[in-house]
């Protein structure tokens, strides 16, 4: 494929001014970049936005174990309560007359 003489001269001048030694590689790259722009446009539309990358950071902290004191279980001793039995007095409370003290110290049932 041949380029027009004026375009070839402009490319050569540009390469000399910018110290580009690989002129054929430069022309190939510019042709590829230009064709990509023609095909997709300057800014290709992206179907879905690209989410930002999340980096997982692992923070390791040393685990320091403190010496544990041995806890010895002692048997529980419950104090013994002494239960005093009170004598049971059996009485028939309905048969005995009840004595009621009067206001002057006299017995009302006597």
C-alpha positions in Angstrom: 0.0 0.0 0.0 1.3 3.4 -0.9 0.7 6.7 1.0 0.4 10.0 -0.8 3.8 11.8 -1.1 2.7 14.8 1.0 1.6 12.5 3.9 4.9 10.5 3.7 6.9 13.7 3.9 5.0 15.0 6.9 5.5 11.6 8.7 9.3 11.7 8.0 9.6 15.3 9.3 7.7 14.4 12.4 9.9 11.4 13.1 13.1 13.4 12.6 11.9 16.2 14.9 11.0 13.7 17.6 14.0 11.4 17.2 11.8 8.4 16.1 14.1 5.8 14.4 11.6 3.0 13.6 9.5 4.8 11.0 7.8 1.7 9.7 6.8 0.7 13.3 5.5 4.2 13.9 3.4 4.2 10.8 2.0 0.7 11.6 1.1 1.8 15.2 -0.5 5.1 14.0 -2.5 3.2 11.3 -3.7 0.7 13.9 -4.6 3.4 16.4 -6.5 5.4 13.8 -8.4 2.4 12.6 -9.4 1.6 16.2 -10.7 5.1 16.7 -12.6 4.9 13.4 -14.1 1.5 14.3 -15.0 2.2 18.0 -14.9 6.0 18.3 -12.7 8.1 20.6 -14.2 6.7 23.7 -15.8 3.3 23.4 -19.1 2.9 25.3 -18.9 0.4 28.0 -22.0 -1.8 28.6 -21.6 -1.9 32.4 -19.4 0.2 34.6 -16.4 -1.6 35.8 -16.5 -1.8 39.6 -13.4 -0.7 41.5 -11.0 -3.4 42.6 -11.2 -4.3 46.2 -8.1 -5.5 47.8 -8.3 -7.8 50.8 -5.8 -6.8 53.4 -5.0 -9.4 56.0 -3.7 -8.1 59.3 -2.2 -10.7 61.4 -1.8 -10.0 65.1 0.1 -12.3 67.3 -1.9 -14.2 69.9 -0.3 -14.0 73.3 -1.5 -16.6 75.7 -1.2 -15.7 79.3 -0.4 -18.5 81.7 -3.5 -19.7 83.3 -3.7 -20.5 87.0 -4.9 -23.9 87.8 -8.2 -23.7 89.7 -8.7 -26.7 91.9 -12.2 -27.4 92.8 -12.7 -28.1 96.5 -15.6 -30.2 97.6 -18.4 -28.0 98.9 -19.1 -28.6 102.5 -22.6 -27.6 103.4 -23.1 -26.7 107.1 -25.4 -29.2 108.8 -28.3 -27.5 110.4 -29.5 -29.1 113.6 -33.2 -29.5 113.6 -34.6 -29.4 117.0 -37.8 -31.3 117.2 -40.4 -29.6 119.3 -42.7 -31.8 121.3 -46.2 -32.1 119.8 -48.9 -31.2 122.3 -52.2 -32.7 121.4 -55.1 -30.9 122.7 -58.7 -30.7 121.7 -59.3 -27.0 121.5 -63.1 -27.4 121.0 -63.8 -29.2 124.2 -62.2 -26.8 126.7 -64.2 -23.7 127.7 -62.4 -20.6 126.8 -61.9 -18.1 129.6 -62.5 -14.5 128.6 -61.1 -11.8 130.8 -63.6 -9.1 131.5 -63.0 -5.4 131.8 -62.9 -5.6 135.6 -60.8 -8.6 135.9 -63.6 -11.0 136.4 -64.0 -14.2 134.4 -67.1 -14.1 132.3 -67.4 -17.9 131.9 -67.0 -18.7 135.6 
